[in-house]
């Protein structure tokens, strides 16, 4: 067990090492920069949502090769 004085001395030692290394603490609140969505990506997203139900079963599962077909159809629509 450490006494309170020993604990505080250890904390000071750790913080002084951090400062001497030149490291900076990154604020936790800063979120990573989000990427900008392209116009084509927006068109593809809308086209995929429109096309997807045609390639699904009644219970919501994809038909055989349905996802692949939906992707191709959406790309074709978005390209126009």
N, CA, C and O atoms as CSV, one atom per row, in Angstrom:
chain,resi,resn,atom,element,x,y,z
A,1,UNK,N,N,0.831,-1.183,0.000
A,1,UNK,CA,C,0.000,0.000,0.000
A,1,UNK,C,C,0.877,1.249,0.000
A,1,UNK,O,O,1.921,1.300,0.650
A,2,UNK,N,N,0.432,2.227,-0.730
A,2,UNK,CA,C,1.133,3.497,-0.785
A,2,UNK,C,C,0.485,4.486,0.162
A,2,UNK,O,O,-0.731,4.491,0.354
A,3,UNK,N,N,1.317,5.314,0.744
A,3,UNK,CA,C,0.753,6.397,1.542
A,3,UNK,C,C,0.282,7.481,0.583
A,3,UNK,O,O,0.600,7.453,-0.605
A,4,UNK,N,N,-0.453,8.404,1.093
A,4,UNK,CA,C,-0.971,9.496,0.266
A,4,UNK,C,C,0.172,10.316,-0.325
A,4,UNK,O,O,0.114,10.723,-1.485
A,5,UNK,N,N,1.206,10.557,0.470
A,5,UNK,CA,C,2.352,11.334,-0.029
A,5,UNK,C,C,3.085,10.592,-1.141
A,5,UNK,O,O,3.478,11.191,-2.142
A,6,UNK,N,N,3.268,9.286,-0.962
A,6,UNK,CA,C,3.945,8.489,-1.989
A,6,UNK,C,C,3.131,8.466,-3.281
A,6,UNK,O,O,3.684,8.565,-4.376
A,7,UNK,N,N,1.825,8.336,-3.141
A,7,UNK,CA,C,0.940,8.312,-4.302
A,7,UNK,C,C,1.011,9.628,-5.070
A,7,UNK,O,O,1.107,9.627,-6.297
A,8,UNK,N,N,0.965,10.745,-4.358
A,8,UNK,CA,C,1.016,12.048,-5.013
A,8,UNK,C,C,2.377,12.267,-5.684
A,8,UNK,O,O,2.446,12.857,-6.763
A,9,UNK,N,N,3.459,11.794,-5.053
A,9,UNK,CA,C,4.787,11.921,-5.647
A,9,UNK,C,C,4.869,11.114,-6.937
A,9,UNK,O,O,5.455,11.565,-7.921
A,10,UNK,N,N,4.286,9.930,-6.929
A,10,UNK,CA,C,4.265,9.079,-8.120
A,10,UNK,C,C,3.469,9.743,-9.239
A,10,UNK,O,O,3.885,9.706,-10.397
A,11,UNK,N,N,2.340,10.344,-8.912
A,11,UNK,CA,C,1.524,11.052,-9.917
A,11,UNK,C,C,2.295,12.217,-10.522
A,11,UNK,O,O,2.260,12.420,-11.736
A,12,UNK,N,N,2.998,12.991,-9.679
A,12,UNK,CA,C,3.799,14.113,-10.174
A,12,UNK,C,C,4.897,13.630,-11.101
A,12,UNK,O,O,5.189,14.271,-12.110
A,13,UNK,N,N,5.511,12.498,-10.763
A,13,UNK,CA,C,6.573,11.937,-11.587
A,13,UNK,C,C,6.044,11.541,-12.969
A,13,UNK,O,O,6.683,11.798,-13.989
A,14,UNK,N,N,4.886,10.922,-12.982
A,14,UNK,CA,C,4.281,10.492,-14.252
A,14,UNK,C,C,3.925,11.698,-15.114
A,14,UNK,O,O,4.215,11.699,-16.311
A,15,UNK,N,N,3.311,12.711,-14.540
A,15,UNK,CA,C,2.928,13.887,-15.327
A,15,UNK,C,C,4.145,14.654,-15.816
A,15,UNK,O,O,4.129,15.204,-16.917
A,16,UNK,N,N,5.198,14.696,-15.013
A,16,UNK,CA,C,6.393,15.413,-15.459
A,16,UNK,C,C,7.053,14.659,-16.615
A,16,UNK,O,O,7.616,15.291,-17.509
A,17,UNK,N,N,6.999,13.329,-16.619
A,17,UNK,CA,C,7.556,12.553,-17.734
A,17,UNK,C,C,6.765,12.815,-19.005
A,17,UNK,O,O,7.346,12.949,-20.082
A,18,UNK,N,N,5.468,12.888,-18.890
A,18,UNK,CA,C,4.624,13.173,-20.059
A,18,UNK,C,C,4.973,14.531,-20.657
A,18,UNK,O,O,5.086,14.672,-21.875
A,19,UNK,N,N,5.143,15.523,-19.796
A,19,UNK,CA,C,5.461,16.864,-20.267
A,19,UNK,C,C,6.837,16.920,-20.907
A,19,UNK,O,O,7.043,17.638,-21.885
A,20,UNK,N,N,7.783,16.162,-20.353
A,20,UNK,CA,C,9.142,16.207,-20.891
A,20,UNK,C,C,9.241,15.506,-22.239
A,20,UNK,O,O,10.113,15.829,-23.045
A,21,UNK,N,N,8.348,14.543,-22.492
A,21,UNK,CA,C,8.356,13.855,-23.782
A,21,UNK,C,C,7.780,14.720,-24.889
A,21,UNK,O,O,7.935,14.406,-26.069
A,22,UNK,N,N,7.127,15.790,-24.522
A,22,UNK,CA,C,6.543,16.671,-25.515
A,22,UNK,C,C,5.199,16.187,-26.027
A,22,UNK,O,O,4.679,16.711,-27.012
A,23,UNK,N,N,4.638,15.196,-25.365
A,23,UNK,CA,C,3.344,14.688,-25.817
A,23,UNK,C,C,2.239,15.614,-25.350
A,23,UNK,O,O,2.321,16.244,-24.295
A,24,UNK,N,N,1.221,15.673,-26.157
A,24,UNK,CA,C,0.063,16.473,-25.784
A,24,UNK,C,C,-1.134,15.556,-25.656
A,24,UNK,O,O,-1.284,14.606,-26.425
A,25,UNK,N,N,-1.960,15.831,-24.713
A,25,UNK,CA,C,-3.152,15.026,-24.527
A,25,UNK,C,C,-4.230,15.509,-25.487
A,25,UNK,O,O,-4.517,16.703,-25.567
A,26,UNK,N,N,-4.822,14.568,-26.211
A,26,UNK,CA,C,-5.864,14.907,-27.171
A,26,UNK,C,C,-7.177,15.023,-26.417
A,26,UNK,O,O,-7.530,14.121,-25.658
A,27,UNK,N,N,-7.895,16.093,-26.604
A,27,UNK,CA,C,-9.188,16.219,-25.933
A,27,UNK,C,C,-10.142,15.117,-26.412
A,27,UNK,O,O,-10.223,14.822,-27.604
A,28,UNK,N,N,-10.846,14.528,-25.473
A,28,UNK,CA,C,-11.735,13.409,-25.796
A,28,UNK,C,C,-12.952,13.860,-26.600
A,28,UNK,O,O,-13.559,13.054,-27.305
A,29,UNK,N,N,-13.312,15.132,-26.502
A,29,UNK,CA,C,-14.519,15.617,-27.162
A,29,UNK,C,C,-14.342,15.817,-28.663
A,29,UNK,O,O,-15.333,15.888,-29.390
A,30,UNK,N,N,-13.097,15.910,-29.147
A,30,UNK,CA,C,-12.909,16.166,-30.572
A,30,UNK,C,C,-13.169,14.901,-31.378
A,30,UNK,O,O,-12.447,13.914,-31.243
A,31,UNK,N,N,-14.178,14.931,-32.200
A,31,UNK,CA,C,-14.540,13.787,-33.021
A,31,UNK,C,C,-13.732,13.815,-34.316
A,31,UNK,O,O,-13.334,14.886,-34.774
A,32,UNK,N,N,-13.487,12.652,-34.908
A,32,UNK,CA,C,-12.757,12.655,-36.179
A,32,UNK,C,C,-13.576,13.345,-37.267
A,32,UNK,O,O,-14.807,13.337,-37.240
A,33,UNK,N,N,-12.875,13.932,-38.211
A,33,UNK,CA,C,-13.536,14.664,-39.273
A,33,UNK,C,C,-14.293,13.688,-40.170
A,33,UNK,O,O,-13.732,12.683,-40.607
A,34,UNK,N,N,-15.553,13.976,-40.442
A,34,UNK,CA,C,-16.375,13.093,-41.265
A,34,UNK,C,C,-16.093,13.356,-42.737
A,34,UNK,O,O,-15.814,14.484,-43.143
A,35,UNK,N,N,-16.172,12.290,-43.525
A,35,UNK,CA,C,-15.896,12.455,-44.946
A,35,UNK,C,C,-17.103,13.082,-45.639
A,35,UNK,O,O,-18.238,12.947,-45.182
A,36,UNK,N,N,-16.841,13.760,-46.733
A,36,UNK,CA,C,-17.901,14.420,-47.491
A,36,UNK,C,C,-18.500,13.408,-48.457
A,36,UNK,O,O,-17.770,12.773,-49.219
A,37,UNK,N,N,-19.799,13.254,-48.434
A,37,UNK,CA,C,-20.472,12.300,-49.299
A,37,UNK,C,C,-20.578,12.886,-50.700
A,37,UNK,O,O,-21.015,14.023,-50.876
A,38,UNK,N,N,-20.176,12.102,-51.693
A,38,UNK,CA,C,-20.184,12.599,-53.068
A,38,UNK,C,C,-21.608,12.603,-53.620
A,38,UNK,O,O,-22.502,11.956,-53.074
A,39,UNK,N,N,-21.798,13.327,-54.688
A,39,UNK,CA,C,-23.116,13.404,-55.330
A,39,UNK,C,C,-23.500,12.034,-55.875
A,39,UNK,O,O,-24.660,11.632,-55.778
A,40,UNK,N,N,-22.527,11.307,-56.454
A,40,UNK,CA,C,-22.813,9.974,-56.993
A,40,UNK,C,C,-23.249,9.032,-55.874
A,40,UNK,O,O,-24.164,8.229,-56.052
A,41,UNK,N,N,-22.591,9.134,-54.726
A,41,UNK,CA,C,-22.936,8.267,-53.611
A,41,UNK,C,C,-24.362,8.522,-53.143
A,41,UNK,O,O,-25.076,7.586,-52.781
A,42,UNK,N,N,-24.778,9.784,-53.149
A,42,UNK,CA,C,-26.156,10.116,-52.757
A,42,UNK,C,C,-27.151,9.538,-53.759
A,42,UNK,O,O,-28.183,8.989,-53.372
A,43,UNK,N,N,-26.834,9.665,-55.064
A,43,UNK,CA,C,-27.722,9.106,-56.092
A,43,UNK,C,C,-27.795,7.589,-55.985
A,43,UNK,O,O,-28.872,7.008,-56.127
A,44,UNK,N,N,-26.658,6.941,-55.735
A,44,UNK,CA,C,-26.623,5.482,-55.609
A,44,UNK,C,C,-27.458,5.027,-54.410
A,44,UNK,O,O,-28.205,4.053,-54.503
A,45,UNK,N,N,-27.330,5.729,-53.296
A,45,UNK,CA,C,-28.077,5.378,-52.090
A,45,UNK,C,C,-29.585,5.421,-52.346
A,45,UNK,O,O,-30.317,4.512,-51.955
A,46,UNK,N,N,-30.030,6.474,-52.998
A,46,UNK,CA,C,-31.455,6.620,-53.302
A,46,UNK,C,C,-31.911,5.542,-54.280
A,46,UNK,O,O,-32.996,4.979,-54.129
A,47,UNK,N,N,-31.083,5.258,-55.280
A,47,UNK,CA,C,-31.434,4.243,-56.273
A,47,UNK,C,C,-31.496,2.870,-55.629
A,47,UNK,O,O,-32.384,2.078,-55.944
A,48,UNK,N,N,-30.565,2.576,-54.729
A,48,UNK,CA,C,-30.549,1.262,-54.071
A,48,UNK,C,C,-31.794,1.075,-53.218
A,48,UNK,O,O,-32.384,-0.005,-53.210
A,49,UNK,N,N,-32.199,2.118,-52.500
A,49,UNK,CA,C,-33.400,2.022,-51.666
A,49,UNK,C,C,-34.645,1.790,-52.520
A,49,UNK,O,O,-35.574,1.097,-52.108
A,50,UNK,N,N,-34.649,2.382,-53.718
A,50,UNK,CA,C,-35.795,2.230,-54.606
A,50,UNK,C,C,-35.836,0.831,-55.218
A,50,UNK,O,O,-36.917,0.270,-55.396
A,51,UNK,N,N,-34.683,0.264,-55.540
A,51,UNK,CA,C,-34.580,-1.002,-56.262
A,51,UNK,C,C,-34.640,-2.220,-55.342
A,51,UNK,O,O,-35.130,-3.273,-55.750
A,52,UNK,N,N,-34.151,-2.094,-54.110
A,52,UNK,CA,C,-33.979,-3.232,-53.211
A,52,UNK,C,C,-35.232,-4.092,-53.008
A,52,UNK,O,O,-35.113,-5.317,-53.026
A,53,UNK,N,N,-36.409,-3.524,-52.817
A,53,UNK,CA,C,-37.578,-4.379,-52.575
A,53,UNK,C,C,-37.885,-5.372,-53.706
A,53,UNK,O,O,-38.474,-6.424,-53.462
A,54,UNK,N,N,-37.489,-5.042,-54.930
A,54,UNK,CA,C,-37.716,-5.952,-56.059
A,54,UNK,C,C,-36.907,-7.237,-55.936
A,54,UNK,O,O,-37.281,-8.273,-56.487
A,55,UNK,N,N,-35.798,-7.162,-55.211
A,55,UNK,CA,C,-34.890,-8.303,-55.111
A,55,UNK,C,C,-34.959,-8.977,-53.744
A,55,UNK,O,O,-34.056,-9.726,-53.373
A,56,UNK,N,N,-36.018,-8.714,-53.002
A,56,UNK,CA,C,-36.197,-9.329,-51.686
A,56,UNK,C,C,-37.433,-10.212,-51.675
A,56,UNK,O,O,-38.347,-10.043,-52.483
A,57,UNK,N,N,-37.443,-11.160,-50.739
A,57,UNK,CA,C,-38.598,-12.023,-50.540
A,57,UNK,C,C,-39.609,-11.308,-49.644
A,57,UNK,O,O,-39.337,-10.223,-49.130
A,58,UNK,N,N,-40.782,-11.927,-49.463
A,58,UNK,CA,C,-41.812,-11.299,-48.640
A,58,UNK,C,C,-41.360,-11.123,-47.192
A,58,UNK,O,O,-41.759,-10.167,-46.527
A,59,UNK,N,N,-40.526,-12.047,-46.703
A,59,UNK,CA,C,-40.091,-11.956,-45.302
A,59,UNK,C,C,-38.909,-11.000,-45.113
A,59,UNK,O,O,-38.439,-10.820,-43.990
A,60,UNK,N,N,-38.423,-10.384,-46.199
A,60,UNK,CA,C,-37.358,-9.397,-46.084
A,60,UNK,C,C,-35.971,-9.921,-46.404
A,60,UNK,O,O,-35.021,-9.144,-46.504
A,61,UNK,N,N,-35.842,-11.248,-46.567
A,61,UNK,CA,C,-34.536,-11.802,-46.940
A,61,UNK,C,C,-34.263,-11.533,-48.413
A,61,UNK,O,O,-35.184,-11.329,-49.204
A,62,UNK,N,N,-32.978,-11.536,-48.769
A,62,UNK,CA,C,-32.608,-11.347,-50.167
A,62,UNK,C,C,-32.900,-12.605,-50.961
A,62,UNK,O,O,-32.719,-13.714,-50.458
A,63,UNK,N,N,-33.352,-12.444,-52.203
A,63,UNK,CA,C,-33.513,-13.575,-53.112
A,63,UNK,C,C,-32.119,-14.096,-53.463
A,63,UNK,O,O,-31.116,-13.472,-53.120
A,64,UNK,N,N,-32.060,-15.229,-54.139
A,64,UNK,CA,C,-30.783,-15.773,-54.571
A,64,UNK,C,C,-30.139,-14.789,-55.554
A,64,UNK,O,O,-30.752,-14.427,-56.558
A,65,UNK,N,N,-28.920,-14.362,-55.271
A,65,UNK,CA,C,-28.203,-13.340,-56.042
A,65,UNK,C,C,-28.952,-12.010,-56.070
A,65,UNK,O,O,-28.687,-11.177,-56.937
A,66,UNK,N,N,-29.868,-11.798,-55.151
A,66,UNK,CA,C,-30.679,-10.579,-55.125
A,66,UNK,C,C,-29.883,-9.344,-54.771
A,66,UNK,O,O,-30.051,-8.293,-55.390
A,67,UNK,N,N,-29.007,-9.464,-53.769
A,67,UNK,CA,C,-28.225,-8.294,-53.365
A,67,UNK,C,C,-27.314,-7.851,-54.499
A,67,UNK,O,O,-27.207,-6.661,-54.794
A,68,UNK,N,N,-26.656,-8.821,-55.135
A,68,UNK,CA,C,-25.757,-8.510,-56.253
A,68,UNK,C,C,-26.524,-7.842,-57.391
A,68,UNK,O,O,-26.049,-6.877,-57.989
A,69,UNK,N,N,-27.712,-8.364,-57.682
A,69,UNK,CA,C,-28.528,-7.793,-58.751
A,69,UNK,C,C,-29.009,-6.384,-58.392
A,69,UNK,O,O,-29.058,-5.499,-59.247
A,70,UNK,N,N,-29.361,-6.189,-57.128
A,70,UNK,CA,C,-29.818,-4.877,-56.677
A,70,UNK,C,C,-28.691,-3.855,-56.774
A,70,UNK,O,O,-28.921,-2.715,-57.177
A,71,UNK,N,N,-27.480,-4.252,-56.409
A,71,UNK,CA,C,-26.332,-3.350,-56.489
A,71,UNK,C,C,-26.093,-2.943,-57.932
A,71,UNK,O,O,-25.880,-1.767,-58.229
A,72,UNK,N,N,-26.132,-3.928,-58.832
A,72,UNK,CA,C,-25.904,-3.625,-60.251
A,72,UNK,C,C,-26.979,-2.700,-60.808
A,72,UNK,O,O,-26.680,-1.762,-61.546
A,73,UNK,N,N,-28.239,-2.973,-60.448
A,73,UNK,CA,C,-29.338,-2.146,-60.942
A,73,UNK,C,C,-29.227,-0.715,-60.395
A,73,UNK,O,O,-29.475,0.254,-61.113
A,74,UNK,N,N,-28.852,-0.597,-59.113
A,74,UNK,CA,C,-28.721,0.728,-58.508
A,74,UNK,C,C,-27.589,1.512,-59.160
A,74,UNK,O,O,-27.728,2.708,-59.417
A,75,UNK,N,N,-26.474,0.848,-59.427
A,75,UNK,CA,C,-25.367,1.529,-60.110
A,75,UNK,C,C,-25.787,2.003,-61.496
A,75,UNK,O,O,-25.425,3.093,-61.937
A,76,UNK,N,N,-26.552,1.165,-62.163
A,76,UNK,CA,C,-27.021,1.521,-63.512
A,76,UNK,C,C,-27.934,2.751,-63.454
A,76,UNK,O,O,-27.833,3.650,-64.289
A,77,UNK,N,N,-28.831,2.778,-62.449
A,77,UNK,CA,C,-29.733,3.919,-62.304
A,77,UNK,C,C,-28.976,5.187,-61.913
A,77,UNK,O,O,-29.281,6.274,-62.402
A,78,UNK,N,N,-27.991,5.041,-61.033
A,78,UNK,CA,C,-27.267,6.206,-60.514
A,78,UNK,C,C,-26.363,6.809,-61.584
A,78,UNK,O,O,-26.055,8.000,-61.543
A,79,UNK,N,N,-25.947,5.997,-62.528
A,79,UNK,CA,C,-25.032,6.471,-63.568
A,79,UNK,C,C,-25.716,7.425,-64.541
A,79,UNK,O,O,-25.074,8.303,-65.118
A,80,UNK,N,N,-27.024,7.245,-64.718
A,80,UNK,CA,C,-27.774,8.052,-65.691
A,80,UNK,C,C,-27.835,9.492,-65.321
A,80,UNK,O,O,-28.431,10.290,-66.043
